[in-house]
Amino acid sequence: MAYRNKTFVSFASEDITSYRLMQAWKANRHIAFDFHDAHDLNVALDTSQPETIRRRLRERLANTKQVVLLVGEKTREVAAARSRFLHYEVETIRRLDLPVVFANLNGYRRVRTDRIPAVLAAQFTLSVSFGPAIIRYALDDYVGRFAAERADKKSPRFYLPNVYENLGL
């Protein structure tokens, strides 16, 4: 398999403004936030056929090292709907056993099992609040430990308050 170095940001279309904010963090030289965006690969246009979009998503996820899944009010509901592309993304993420950082758009720092996709609820994932410092920390810390710890740990995890304090949050 090809070397994976990209971050795939997954989200319900209702939360696209938060994804755009992440892109702005990346572009801002005053914010220490960067990621190799898998969405830059193999662009699928809104007018593409659903199977073409799914194929592009498979290609993007196959080149993905890690996933940030933006968790909004409708994420769980949208991910359960077979007609939505988020459903396909979540199923592919699970099948590929990719490390997932859930970023709670409401700022919540713990796991929101009522909002995360049900198929990922038993996986070794990490939940954080939505912000550049904690997401960057999670991508560096949790994703680096994922391969070694996933066999021993199941269910979503979260950071204790001291991690946020150490980051000045």
C-alpha positions in Angstrom: 0.0 0.0 0.0 1.2 3.5 -0.7 2.6 5.6 2.1 -0.3 7.4 3.9 0.4 10.9 4.9 -2.9 12.8 4.5 -5.6 13.8 6.9 -9.1 13.2 5.8 -11.6 15.7 7.3 -15.0 14.1 7.4 -18.2 16.0 8.0 -21.9 16.3 7.3 -22.6 18.8 4.6 -24.4 20.8 7.3 -21.0 21.5 8.9 -19.1 22.6 5.9 -18.4 26.0 7.4 -16.4 24.4 10.2 -14.3 22.6 7.6 -13.8 25.9 5.8 -12.6 27.3 9.1 -10.0 24.5 9.4 -8.7 25.4 6.0 -8.5 29.1 7.1 -6.5 28.0 10.2 -4.1 26.1 7.9 -3.7 29.2 5.6 -3.2 31.6 8.5 0.5 32.0 9.3 -0.3 33.2 12.8 -2.0 29.9 13.7 0.1 26.8 14.3 -2.1 24.4 12.5 -1.3 22.4 9.4 -2.5 19.1 7.8 -2.1 17.4 4.4 -5.7 17.6 3.3 -7.0 14.4 1.6 -9.8 16.5 0.1 -7.2 18.1 -2.2 -6.9 14.8 -4.0 -9.0 13.6 -6.9 -11.6 16.3 -6.8 -15.2 15.1 -7.3 -17.6 17.7 -8.6 -21.1 18.2 -7.2 -22.4 17.2 -10.6 -20.5 13.8 -10.5 -22.5 10.6 -10.4 -22.8 9.0 -6.9 -20.6 6.1 -7.8 -17.9 8.4 -9.1 -18.0 10.3 -5.8 -17.7 7.1 -3.8 -14.8 6.0 -5.9 -13.0 9.3 -5.3 -13.8 9.0 -1.6 -12.3 5.4 -1.6 -9.1 6.8 -3.3 -8.8 9.6 -0.8 -9.3 7.4 2.2 -6.8 4.8 0.8 -4.2 7.6 1.0 -5.2 8.7 4.4 -3.2 8.4 7.6 -5.8 9.8 10.0 -9.3 11.2 10.1 -10.7 14.2 11.8 -14.5 13.8 11.9 -16.4 17.0 12.7 -19.2 16.2 15.1 -22.2 18.5 14.9 -25.8 18.2 15.9 -26.7 16.0 13.0 -23.6 13.9 12.5 -24.9 10.7 13.9 -28.2 11.0 12.0 -26.5 11.8 8.7 -23.9 9.1 9.1 -26.8 6.5 9.5 -28.5 7.6 6.3 -27.4 5.2 3.5 -28.2 7.9 0.9 -25.6 10.3 2.4 -21.9 10.3 1.5 -21.0 10.6 5.2 -22.5 7.2 5.7 -20.1 5.8 3.0 -17.1 7.7 4.4 -17.8 6.4 8.0 -18.2 2.8 6.7 -15.0 3.0 4.7 -13.1 4.6 7.7 -14.2 1.7 9.9 -13.3 -0.9 7.2 -9.8 0.6 6.8 -9.4 0.8 10.6 -8.2 4.4 10.4 -7.5 6.4 13.5 -10.3 8.9 14.1 -10.2 12.2 16.1 -13.8 13.4 16.7 -13.8 17.2 16.9 -16.9 18.4 18.8 -18.2 21.5 17.1 -20.0 22.6 20.2 -16.7 22.8 22.2 -17.5 19.7 24.3 -14.2 18.0 25.4 -15.6 14.6 26.1 -17.1 11.8 24.1 -20.6 12.6 22.7 -21.9 9.0 22.0 -25.3 10.5 21.1 -23.6 12.4 18.2 -20.8 10.2 16.9 -21.6 7.7 14.2 -22.9 4.4 15.8 -20.5 2.2 13.7 -17.5 4.0 15.3 -18.9 4.0 18.9 -17.0 0.9 19.9 -13.7 1.8 18.1 -10.6 3.2 19.7 -11.1 6.9 18.8 -10.5 10.2 20.5 -12.9 13.1 21.1 -11.7 16.6 21.5 -13.2 20.1 21.3 -13.1 21.9 18.0 -10.0 24.1 17.9 -6.6 24.2 16.2 -4.4 23.6 19.2 -6.2 20.5 20.5 -6.8 19.0 17.1 -3.2 19.4 16.2 -2.1 17.9 19.5 -4.5 14.9 19.0 -3.2 14.3 15.5 0.4 14.2 16.8 -0.3 12.3 20.1 -3.2 9.9 19.6 -2.6 9.0 16.0 1.0 8.2 16.8 -0.1 5.8 19.5 -3.1 4.3 17.6 -1.3 1.3 16.0 0.2 0.2 19.3 -2.8 0.7 21.5 -5.8 -0.1 19.4 -5.8 -3.8 20.2 -5.9 -3.1 24.0 -8.3 -0.2 24.0 -11.8 -0.1 22.7 -14.4 2.6 22.8 -13.9 6.4 22.3 -11.5 8.2 24.6 -11.0 11.9 25.5 -8.2 14.0 27.1 -8.3 14.9 30.8 -8.5 18.7 31.6 -4.7 18.9 32.3 -4.0 18.3 28.5 -6.1 21.4 27.6 -4.5 23.4 30.4 -1.0 22.5 29.2 -2.0 23.8 25.8 -3.3 27.0 27.3 -7.0 26.2 26.6 
